Amino acid sequence: MSRSAFVLSVLLALETVPAQAQEPAPRTGTTKTSRGTRKAGTAKTPGTAKKSTASKAAGKTTGKAKLSGTGTKRRRKPSAAEAAQTPVPAPTDAPLSESLPLPPPPTPKAQEAQQEQASSTLEGSAGPEERPWAKGISKADQDASLALFGEGNALLKESIFVQAVEKYRQALARWDHPAIHYNLALALMNLDQPVEVHEHLVAALRFGPAPLEKEKFEYARNYKTLVEKQLARVDITCATPGATVTMDGQPLFVAPGRYEGLVRPGAHSIVATMTGFVPSDQSRTLLPGETTTLDLKLFTSDDLIRYQRRWSAAMPWLVMGAGVAVAGGSAFLHLQSRDHFRAFESGIAECGGCVPPTAVSDERSQGNLMQTGAIAGYAVGGAVLVTGAVLAVLNQPKPYRIEPGQEAATVQVTPLLGAGSGGAVATFRF
């Protein structure tokens, strides 16, 4: 081969070698084997021909030679020509989160991984034409809500819950989306607002699992049930028109109306007020998981006035009646005594002033006895009659005021009849 042809072949070989293969590999120090130390360089084997000029131009790349035990084959570094034929993996434009498999969503636990449970999209699994939560919402409002939603998610991830709640509320003002309610409930969990958490969980579940992922839908439903068991439920009604019903100072409704909802367990003050009526305060201690029913009634001051006597209203009259009866009996004795006196006088007149016989004398004795009894009866009857009159004066009704909703104690007795048995049930109301 001529010298010009040889130089041309060398130039062609250099053009086919990639840039990585053209750079000389770093020289290594020494390669240790079980037989001793050998200088790093070109490994010579028996029967190897003299290197060509093209190999010298590519550089000497021998690298370290590793031995995997005694008598094993020595591995060599590929030459420049072999490196040129090795395919290089093509670069990808996909982000790392898409190119690597994502881990499964975490299991819902008590506030441990709420940031990971948060929704990151407002699209939902339904098609664009099957999204009832997007009806009537313009594209501009959807984009603005989505931007605020993303800002809230970033704050939630950094555990800045107060500002995250504010962003979510602003996003809901533009688009009432279930996923925003869901993430807002997650943020409120960390701010100890269980009542609002329940409200937003109910709003997040109203369209089913379509606007949320299935795992998040199940998580919201389970936590909603848990919150309901930890809160107290009230059912408040008031039928007085125009009355304002409040709970702990917060207005509930204007009567006639009804309020039914969840509140924190503990002491609460439920008040109904209206001009011209006495406020009705129904303070209660509400227990978790229980329902308390209250019917608020308003009364005027006159409605709350009751009258009370010292004794029964009939007692003075009964006493006076007894006095009149005693006096009446005394009058009868007086008449009888008069008859006996007349019989005695008639007997004396018949005998002409003689000594009265025993029968005539007995008439006078009986008359004296009855007359004495009549006089005593007059005195006793009069005293009893006066006593009854005094009792009637002292037993005049006295007014007193009762609290709204307070009722007098009553006892209701219901007879029970059965085959071969009987009884009664007494019901006390106080």
Contacts in CASP RR format, 6 or more apart in sequence:
PFRMAT RR
TARGET T0000
AUTHOR 0000-0000-0000
METHOD contacts of the structure
MODEL  1
MSRSAFVLSVLLALETVPAQAQEPAPRTGTTKTSRGTRKAGTAKTPGTAK
KSTASKAAGKTTGKAKLSGTGTKRRRKPSAAEAAQTPVPAPTDAPLSESL
PLPPPPTPKAQEAQQEQASSTLEGSAGPEERPWAKGISKADQDASLALFG
EGNALLKESIFVQAVEKYRQALARWDHPAIHYNLALALMNLDQPVEVHEH
LVAALRFGPAPLEKEKFEYARNYKTLVEKQLARVDITCATPGATVTMDGQ
PLFVAPGRYEGLVRPGAHSIVATMTGFVPSDQSRTLLPGETTTLDLKLFT
SDDLIRYQRRWSAAMPWLVMGAGVAVAGGSAFLHLQSRDHFRAFESGIAE
CGGCVPPTAVSDERSQGNLMQTGAIAGYAVGGAVLVTGAVLAVLNQPKPY
RIEPGQEAATVQVTPLLGAGSGGAVATFRF
6 53 0 8 1.000
9 54 0 8 1.000
10 53 0 8 1.000
10 54 0 8 1.000
10 57 0 8 1.000
13 54 0 8 1.000
13 57 0 8 1.000
13 58 0 8 1.000
13 81 0 8 1.000
14 22 0 8 1.000
14 57 0 8 1.000
14 58 0 8 1.000
16 84 0 8 1.000
17 58 0 8 1.000
17 80 0 8 1.000
17 81 0 8 1.000
17 83 0 8 1.000
17 84 0 8 1.000
18 83 0 8 1.000
18 84 0 8 1.000
18 88 0 8 1.000
20 83 0 8 1.000
21 58 0 8 1.000
21 80 0 8 1.000
21 83 0 8 1.000
21 84 0 8 1.000
22 58 0 8 1.000
22 80 0 8 1.000
24 59 0 8 1.000
24 60 0 8 1.000
24 61 0 8 1.000
25 61 0 8 1.000
25 63 0 8 1.000
25 77 0 8 1.000
27 40 0 8 1.000
27 41 0 8 1.000
28 40 0 8 1.000
28 63 0 8 1.000
28 64 0 8 1.000
29 40 0 8 1.000
30 37 0 8 1.000
30 38 0 8 1.000
30 39 0 8 1.000
30 40 0 8 1.000
31 37 0 8 1.000
31 38 0 8 1.000
31 40 0 8 1.000
31 64 0 8 1.000
31 65 0 8 1.000
33 65 0 8 1.000
33 67 0 8 1.000
34 67 0 8 1.000
34 69 0 8 1.000
34 70 0 8 1.000
40 62 0 8 1.000
40 63 0 8 1.000
40 64 0 8 1.000
41 60 0 8 1.000
41 62 0 8 1.000
42 51 0 8 1.000
42 60 0 8 1.000
42 62 0 8 1.000
43 62 0 8 1.000
43 65 0 8 1.000
43 74 0 8 1.000
43 76 0 8 1.000
55 79 0 8 1.000
58 79 0 8 1.000
58 80 0 8 1.000
58 81 0 8 1.000
59 80 0 8 1.000
61 77 0 8 1.000
61 79 0 8 1.000
61 80 0 8 1.000
62 76 0 8 1.000
62 77 0 8 1.000
63 77 0 8 1.000
65 74 0 8 1.000
65 75 0 8 1.000
65 76 0 8 1.000
66 74 0 8 1.000
66 75 0 8 1.000
67 74 0 8 1.000
78 86 0 8 1.000
92 99 0 8 1.000
105 116 0 8 1.000
105 117 0 8 1.000
105 213 0 8 1.000
105 215 0 8 1.000
106 112 0 8 1.000
106 113 0 8 1.000
106 116 0 8 1.000
106 117 0 8 1.000
108 117 0 8 1.000
108 219 0 8 1.000
108 222 0 8 1.000
108 223 0 8 1.000
111 189 0 8 1.000
111 190 0 8 1.000
114 156 0 8 1.000
114 186 0 8 1.000
114 189 0 8 1.000
114 190 0 8 1.000
115 156 0 8 1.000
115 157 0 8 1.000
115 159 0 8 1.000
115 186 0 8 1.000
117 186 0 8 1.000
117 216 0 8 1.000
117 219 0 8 1.000
118 153 0 8 1.000
118 156 0 8 1.000
118 157 0 8 1.000
118 182 0 8 1.000
118 183 0 8 1.000
118 186 0 8 1.000
119 179 0 8 1.000
119 182 0 8 1.000
119 183 0 8 1.000
119 212 0 8 1.000
119 213 0 8 1.000
119 216 0 8 1.000
120 150 0 8 1.000
120 153 0 8 1.000
121 179 0 8 1.000
122 142 0 8 1.000
122 145 0 8 1.000
122 146 0 8 1.000
122 149 0 8 1.000
122 175 0 8 1.000
122 177 0 8 1.000
122 179 0 8 1.000
122 180 0 8 1.000
122 211 0 8 1.000
124 131 0 8 1.000
124 179 0 8 1.000
124 210 0 8 1.000
124 211 0 8 1.000
124 212 0 8 1.000
125 209 0 8 1.000
125 210 0 8 1.000
125 211 0 8 1.000
125 213 0 8 1.000
126 210 0 8 1.000
126 211 0 8 1.000
128 134 0 8 1.000
130 210 0 8 1.000
131 210 0 8 1.000
131 211 0 8 1.000
132 207 0 8 1.000
133 176 0 8 1.000
133 177 0 8 1.000
133 178 0 8 1.000
133 207 0 8 1.000
133 211 0 8 1.000
134 142 0 8 1.000
134 175 0 8 1.000
134 177 0 8 1.000
137 145 0 8 1.000
137 174 0 8 1.000
137 175 0 8 1.000
141 174 0 8 1.000
141 175 0 8 1.000
142 174 0 8 1.000
142 175 0 8 1.000
144 174 0 8 1.000
145 171 0 8 1.000
145 172 0 8 1.000
145 174 0 8 1.000
145 175 0 8 1.000
145 177 0 8 1.000
145 180 0 8 1.000
146 171 0 8 1.000
146 175 0 8 1.000
148 167 0 8 1.000
148 168 0 8 1.000
148 170 0 8 1.000
148 171 0 8 1.000
148 174 0 8 1.000
149 167 0 8 1.000
149 168 0 8 1.000
149 171 0 8 1.000
149 177 0 8 1.000
149 179 0 8 1.000
149 180 0 8 1.000
149 183 0 8 1.000
150 167 0 8 1.000
151 167 0 8 1.000
152 163 0 8 1.000
152 164 0 8 1.000
152 167 0 8 1.000
152 168 0 8 1.000
152 171 0 8 1.000
152 183 0 8 1.000
153 164 0 8 1.000
153 183 0 8 1.000
155 161 0 8 1.000
155 163 0 8 1.000
155 164 0 8 1.000
155 167 0 8 1.000
156 164 0 8 1.000
156 183 0 8 1.000
156 186 0 8 1.000
156 187 0 8 1.000
159 190 0 8 1.000
161 187 0 8 1.000
161 188 0 8 1.000
161 190 0 8 1.000
161 191 0 8 1.000
162 191 0 8 1.000
164 183 0 8 1.000
164 187 0 8 1.000
165 184 0 8 1.000
165 187 0 8 1.000
165 188 0 8 1.000
165 191 0 8 1.000
168 180 0 8 1.000
168 183 0 8 1.000
168 184 0 8 1.000
168 187 0 8 1.000
169 184 0 8 1.000
171 177 0 8 1.000
171 180 0 8 1.000
172 180 0 8 1.000
172 181 0 8 1.000
172 184 0 8 1.000
176 203 0 8 1.000
177 211 0 8 1.000
178 203 0 8 1.000
178 204 0 8 1.000
178 205 0 8 1.000
178 206 0 8 1.000
178 207 0 8 1.000
178 208 0 8 1.000
178 211 0 8 1.000
178 212 0 8 1.000
179 204 0 8 1.000
179 211 0 8 1.000
179 212 0 8 1.000
181 200 0 8 1.000
181 201 0 8 1.000
181 203 0 8 1.000
181 204 0 8 1.000
182 200 0 8 1.000
182 201 0 8 1.000
182 204 0 8 1.000
182 212 0 8 1.000
182 216 0 8 1.000
182 220 0 8 1.000
184 200 0 8 1.000
185 196 0 8 1.000
185 197 0 8 1.000
185 200 0 8 1.000
185 201 0 8 1.000
185 204 0 8 1.000
185 220 0 8 1.000
185 223 0 8 1.000
188 196 0 8 1.000
188 197 0 8 1.000
188 200 0 8 1.000
189 197 0 8 1.000
194 227 0 8 1.000
194 230 0 8 1.000
194 231 0 8 1.000
194 264 0 8 1.000
195 231 0 8 1.000
195 262 0 8 1.000
195 263 0 8 1.000
195 264 0 8 1.000
197 223 0 8 1.000
197 227 0 8 1.000
198 224 0 8 1.000
198 227 0 8 1.000
198 228 0 8 1.000
198 231 0 8 1.000
198 262 0 8 1.000
201 220 0 8 1.000
201 223 0 8 1.000
201 224 0 8 1.000
201 227 0 8 1.000
202 224 0 8 1.000
204 212 0 8 1.000
204 220 0 8 1.000
205 217 0 8 1.000
205 220 0 8 1.000
205 221 0 8 1.000
205 224 0 8 1.000
208 217 0 8 1.000
209 217 0 8 1.000
212 220 0 8 1.000
227 262 0 8 1.000
228 262 0 8 1.000
228 289 0 8 1.000
229 288 0 8 1.000
229 289 0 8 1.000
230 265 0 8 1.000
230 288 0 8 1.000
230 289 0 8 1.000
231 262 0 8 1.000
231 263 0 8 1.000
231 264 0 8 1.000
231 265 0 8 1.000
231 288 0 8 1.000
231 289 0 8 1.000
232 262 0 8 1.000
232 263 0 8 1.000
232 264 0 8 1.000
232 265 0 8 1.000
232 266 0 8 1.000
232 286 0 8 1.000
232 287 0 8 1.000
232 288 0 8 1.000
232 289 0 8 1.000
232 290 0 8 1.000
232 291 0 8 1.000
232 292 0 8 1.000
233 260 0 8 1.000
233 261 0 8 1.000
233 262 0 8 1.000
233 263 0 8 1.000
233 289 0 8 1.000
233 290 0 8 1.000
233 291 0 8 1.000
233 292 0 8 1.000
234 247 0 8 1.000
234 259 0 8 1.000
234 260 0 8 1.000
234 261 0 8 1.000
234 262 0 8 1.000
234 263 0 8 1.000
234 268 0 8 1.000
234 270 0 8 1.000
234 286 0 8 1.000
234 291 0 8 1.000
234 292 0 8 1.000
234 293 0 8 1.000
234 294 0 8 1.000
235 258 0 8 1.000
235 259 0 8 1.000
235 260 0 8 1.000
235 261 0 8 1.000
235 291 0 8 1.000
235 292 0 8 1.000
235 293 0 8 1.000
235 294 0 8 1.000
236 245 0 8 1.000
236 247 0 8 1.000
236 252 0 8 1.000
236 258 0 8 1.000
236 259 0 8 1.000
236 260 0 8 1.000
236 270 0 8 1.000
236 293 0 8 1.000
236 294 0 8 1.000
236 296 0 8 1.000
237 257 0 8 1.000
237 258 0 8 1.000
237 259 0 8 1.000
237 294 0 8 1.000
237 295 0 8 1.000
237 296 0 8 1.000
238 245 0 8 1.000
238 253 0 8 1.000
238 255 0 8 1.000
238 256 0 8 1.000
238 257 0 8 1.000
238 258 0 8 1.000
238 272 0 8 1.000
238 295 0 8 1.000
238 296 0 8 1.000
238 297 0 8 1.000
238 298 0 8 1.000
239 255 0 8 1.000
239 256 0 8 1.000
239 257 0 8 1.000
239 295 0 8 1.000
239 297 0 8 1.000
240 255 0 8 1.000
240 256 0 8 1.000
240 272 0 8 1.000
240 274 0 8 1.000
240 277 0 8 1.000
240 296 0 8 1.000
240 297 0 8 1.000
240 298 0 8 1.000
241 255 0 8 1.000
241 256 0 8 1.000
242 254 0 8 1.000
242 255 0 8 1.000
242 256 0 8 1.000
242 274 0 8 1.000
243 254 0 8 1.000
243 255 0 8 1.000
243 272 0 8 1.000
243 273 0 8 1.000
243 274 0 8 1.000
243 277 0 8 1.000
243 296 0 8 1.000
243 298 0 8 1.000
244 251 0 8 1.000
244 254 0 8 1.000
244 255 0 8 1.000
244 272 0 8 1.000
244 273 0 8 1.000
244 274 0 8 1.000
245 251 0 8 1.000
245 252 0 8 1.000
245 253 0 8 1.000
245 254 0 8 1.000
245 255 0 8 1.000
245 257 0 8 1.000
245 259 0 8 1.000
245 270 0 8 1.000
245 271 0 8 1.000
245 272 0 8 1.000
245 296 0 8 1.000
246 252 0 8 1.000
246 270 0 8 1.000
246 271 0 8 1.000
246 272 0 8 1.000
246 273 0 8 1.000
247 259 0 8 1.000
247 263 0 8 1.000
247 268 0 8 1.000
247 269 0 8 1.000
247 270 0 8 1.000
247 271 0 8 1.000
248 268 0 8 1.000
248 269 0 8 1.000
249 269 0 8 1.000
249 271 0 8 1.000
252 259 0 8 1.000
253 259 0 8 1.000
255 272 0 8 1.000
255 274 0 8 1.000
255 296 0 8 1.000
263 286 0 8 1.000
264 286 0 8 1.000
265 286 0 8 1.000
265 287 0 8 1.000
265 288 0 8 1.000
265 289 0 8 1.000
266 285 0 8 1.000
266 286 0 8 1.000
266 287 0 8 1.000
267 283 0 8 1.000
267 284 0 8 1.000
267 285 0 8 1.000
267 286 0 8 1.000
268 283 0 8 1.000
268 284 0 8 1.000
268 285 0 8 1.000
268 286 0 8 1.000
269 281 0 8 1.000
269 282 0 8 1.000
269 283 0 8 1.000
270 281 0 8 1.000
270 282 0 8 1.000
270 283 0 8 1.000
270 284 0 8 1.000
270 294 0 8 1.000
270 296 0 8 1.000
271 279 0 8 1.000
271 280 0 8 1.000
271 281 0 8 1.000
271 282 0 8 1.000
272 279 0 8 1.000
272 280 0 8 1.000
272 282 0 8 1.000
272 296 0 8 1.000
272 297 0 8 1.000
272 298 0 8 1.000
273 279 0 8 1.000
273 280 0 8 1.000
274 298 0 8 1.000
276 300 0 8 1.000
277 298 0 8 1.000
277 299 0 8 1.000
277 300 0 8 1.000
278 298 0 8 1.000
278 299 0 8 1.000
278 300 0 8 1.000
278 301 0 8 1.000
278 304 0 8 1.000
278 404 0 8 1.000
279 298 0 8 1.000
279 404 0 8 1.000
280 296 0 8 1.000
280 297 0 8 1.000
280 298 0 8 1.000
280 299 0 8 1.000
280 404 0 8 1.000
280 405 0 8 1.000
281 404 0 8 1.000
282 294 0 8 1.000
282 296 0 8 1.000
284 292 0 8 1.000
284 294 0 8 1.000
286 292 0 8 1.000
297 404 0 8 1.000
297 405 0 8 1.000
298 404 0 8 1.000
299 404 0 8 1.000
301 401 0 8 1.000
304 401 0 8 1.000
304 402 0 8 1.000
304 403 0 8 1.000
304 404 0 8 1.000
305 399 0 8 1.000
305 400 0 8 1.000
305 401 0 8 1.000
306 399 0 8 1.000
306 400 0 8 1.000
306 401 0 8 1.000
306 402 0 8 1.000
307 397 0 8 1.000
307 398 0 8 1.000
307 399 0 8 1.000
307 400 0 8 1.000
308 397 0 8 1.000
308 398 0 8 1.000
308 400 0 8 1.000
309 395 0 8 1.000
309 396 0 8 1.000
309 397 0 8 1.000
309 398 0 8 1.000
310 394 0 8 1.000
310 395 0 8 1.000
311 391 0 8 1.000
311 395 0 8 1.000
313 395 0 8 1.000
315 391 0 8 1.000
315 395 0 8 1.000
316 388 0 8 1.000
316 389 0 8 1.000
316 390 0 8 1.000
316 391 0 8 1.000
316 392 0 8 1.000
316 395 0 8 1.000
317 388 0 8 1.000
317 392 0 8 1.000
319 384 0 8 1.000
319 387 0 8 1.000
319 388 0 8 1.000
319 391 0 8 1.000
320 384 0 8 1.000
320 385 0 8 1.000
320 387 0 8 1.000
320 388 0 8 1.000
320 389 0 8 1.000
320 392 0 8 1.000
321 384 0 8 1.000
321 385 0 8 1.000
322 381 0 8 1.000
322 384 0 8 1.000
323 380 0 8 1.000
323 381 0 8 1.000
323 382 0 8 1.000
323 383 0 8 1.000
323 384 0 8 1.000
323 385 0 8 1.000
323 388 0 8 1.000
324 381 0 8 1.000
324 385 0 8 1.000
325 381 0 8 1.000
326 377 0 8 1.000
326 380 0 8 1.000
326 381 0 8 1.000
326 382 0 8 1.000
326 384 0 8 1.000
327 377 0 8 1.000
327 378 0 8 1.000
327 381 0 8 1.000
327 382 0 8 1.000
327 385 0 8 1.000
329 374 0 8 1.000
329 377 0 8 1.000
330 373 0 8 1.000
330 374 0 8 1.000
330 375 0 8 1.000
330 376 0 8 1.000
330 377 0 8 1.000
330 378 0 8 1.000
330 380 0 8 1.000
330 381 0 8 1.000
331 374 0 8 1.000
331 378 0 8 1.000
332 374 0 8 1.000
333 370 0 8 1.000
333 371 0 8 1.000
333 373 0 8 1.000
333 374 0 8 1.000
333 377 0 8 1.000
334 370 0 8 1.000
334 371 0 8 1.000
334 374 0 8 1.000
334 375 0 8 1.000
336 367 0 8 1.000
336 370 0 8 1.000
337 366 0 8 1.000
337 367 0 8 1.000
337 368 0 8 1.000
337 369 0 8 1.000
337 370 0 8 1.000
337 371 0 8 1.000
337 374 0 8 1.000
338 367 0 8 1.000
340 363 0 8 1.000
340 364 0 8 1.000
340 366 0 8 1.000
340 367 0 8 1.000
340 370 0 8 1.000
341 363 0 8 1.000
341 364 0 8 1.000
341 367 0 8 1.000
341 371 0 8 1.000
343 360 0 8 1.000
343 363 0 8 1.000
344 356 0 8 1.000
344 360 0 8 1.000
344 361 0 8 1.000
344 363 0 8 1.000
344 364 0 8 1.000
344 367 0 8 1.000
347 356 0 8 1.000
347 360 0 8 1.000
347 363 0 8 1.000
348 354 0 8 1.000
348 356 0 8 1.000
348 360 0 8 1.000
351 357 0 8 1.000
351 360 0 8 1.000
356 364 0 8 1.000
407 429 0 8 1.000
407 430 0 8 1.000
409 428 0 8 1.000
409 429 0 8 1.000
409 430 0 8 1.000
410 428 0 8 1.000
410 429 0 8 1.000
410 430 0 8 1.000
411 426 0 8 1.000
411 427 0 8 1.000
411 428 0 8 1.000
411 429 0 8 1.000
412 426 0 8 1.000
412 427 0 8 1.000
412 429 0 8 1.000
413 424 0 8 1.000
413 425 0 8 1.000
413 426 0 8 1.000
413 427 0 8 1.000
414 424 0 8 1.000
414 425 0 8 1.000
414 426 0 8 1.000
414 427 0 8 1.000
415 422 0 8 1.000
415 423 0 8 1.000
415 424 0 8 1.000
416 422 0 8 1.000
416 423 0 8 1.000
416 424 0 8 1.000
416 425 0 8 1.000
417 423 0 8 1.000
END
